[in-house]
Amino acid sequence: MKRVGVGLGKHIIAELFECDSDILDNVNVIKESLLEAATTSNSTVINYSFHRFKPYGVSGYVLIAESHISIHTWPEYGYAAVDVFTCGDKTNPWKGLEVLKNRLKAKRITVMEITRGVNVEKEYNGYWKPRRRILREVLT
Amino acid sequence: MKRVGVGLGKHIIAELFECDSDILDNVNVIKESLLEAATTSNSTVINYSFHRFKPYGVSGYVLIAESHISIHTWPEYGYAAVDVFTCGDKTNPWKGLEVLKNRLKAKRITVMEITRGVNVEKEYNGYWKPRRRILREVLT
């Protein structure tokens, strides 16, 4: 029997309901919130992109060294789809989610945590060696 | 009993195993593959960002008008964590996933489809009116 739940990353999928709709429609506040979530979860920001739709709604993405944080909002329904996906032991995606829950003033939330890359380390260790390492071995 | 599975978006979470590790480590090919996945799923690209890690691994996302497509690769394990999240009736996230599966040469794949924003339309219709519309009503 393989160990279950031992993987490369934790992917939190959160449904935020009954949020403050004006906040959900404010691209600047959404951007600040996701960047704060990245910092609070102890992630390292690589890049980000945010977009406000017409007539309303915001989508945004923060690429972090440990994977990503994303959001898509529907102000007309007070709803936001949030993902906080982090890898490694140093980060805590739940802390990032807590920031978003508070900043968006979600009154109701459902959450699922999915472990990504389960057992790949065990199964594929040694599967691939970077080419330059192989070259180095050939040359020495 | 509420209807189940009627939501705003389809979020496909795919685990791609036994991929071509050289492809997983090639940021340009990964970028092309995700952009092709966006087009093939009939999505509209808003922005994107891709990053290659040292010593290996690639992370990237394509922010689309219909949500996002993201990837995080571990060439050393032949593994990629892929998300294809689309909204609306015009897009087909499964076609996007098919592109990625083929381009990354995944020999094994596990997939989960999560419906995001279930029942929010029913529950929150009329919850919020954009401020300018309310103003217009007041002014006229």
Chai-1 contact restraints between the chains, C-beta under 6 A:
chainA,res_idxA,chainB,res_idxB,connection_type,confidence,min_distance_angstrom,max_distance_angstrom,comment,restraint_id
A,S21,B,W128,contact,1.0,0.0,6.0,A-B,restraint_1
A,I46,B,H51,contact,1.0,0.0,6.0,A-B,restraint_2
A,N47,B,S49,contact,1.0,0.0,6.0,A-B,restraint_3
A,S49,B,N47,contact,1.0,0.0,6.0,A-B,restraint_4
A,S49,B,L63,contact,1.0,0.0,6.0,A-B,restraint_5
A,H51,B,I46,contact,1.0,0.0,6.0,A-B,restraint_6
A,Y56,B,P130,contact,1.0,0.0,6.0,A-B,restraint_7
A,Y61,B,Y61,contact,1.0,0.0,6.0,A-B,restraint_8
A,Y61,B,L63,contact,1.0,0.0,6.0,A-B,restraint_9
A,Y61,B,H68,contact,1.0,0.0,6.0,A-B,restraint_10
A,L63,B,S49,contact,1.0,0.0,6.0,A-B,restraint_11
A,L63,B,S59,contact,1.0,0.0,6.0,A-B,restraint_12
A,L63,B,Y61,contact,1.0,0.0,6.0,A-B,restraint_13
A,S67,B,H72,contact,1.0,0.0,6.0,A-B,restraint_14
A,H68,B,S70,contact,1.0,0.0,6.0,A-B,restraint_15
A,S70,B,H68,contact,1.0,0.0,6.0,A-B,restraint_16
A,H72,B,S67,contact,1.0,0.0,6.0,A-B,restraint_17
A,P75,B,W128,contact,1.0,0.0,6.0,A-B,restraint_18
A,E76,B,W128,contact,1.0,0.0,6.0,A-B,restraint_19
A,Y77,B,V120,contact,1.0,0.0,6.0,A-B,restraint_20
A,Y77,B,Y124,contact,1.0,0.0,6.0,A-B,restraint_21
A,G78,B,Y124,contact,1.0,0.0,6.0,A-B,restraint_22
A,G78,B,Y127,contact,1.0,0.0,6.0,A-B,restraint_23
A,Y79,B,G117,contact,1.0,0.0,6.0,A-B,restraint_24
A,Y79,B,V120,contact,1.0,0.0,6.0,A-B,restraint_25
A,A81,B,R116,contact,1.0,0.0,6.0,A-B,restraint_26
A,R116,B,A81,contact,1.0,0.0,6.0,A-B,restraint_27
A,G117,B,Y79,contact,1.0,0.0,6.0,A-B,restraint_28
A,V120,B,Y77,contact,1.0,0.0,6.0,A-B,restraint_29
A,V120,B,Y79,contact,1.0,0.0,6.0,A-B,restraint_30
A,Y124,B,Y77,contact,1.0,0.0,6.0,A-B,restraint_31
A,Y124,B,G78,contact,1.0,0.0,6.0,A-B,restraint_32
A,Y127,B,G78,contact,1.0,0.0,6.0,A-B,restraint_33
A,W128,B,S21,contact,1.0,0.0,6.0,A-B,restraint_34
A,W128,B,P75,contact,1.0,0.0,6.0,A-B,restraint_35
A,W128,B,E76,contact,1.0,0.0,6.0,A-B,restraint_36
A,P130,B,Y56,contact,1.0,0.0,6.0,A-B,restraint_37
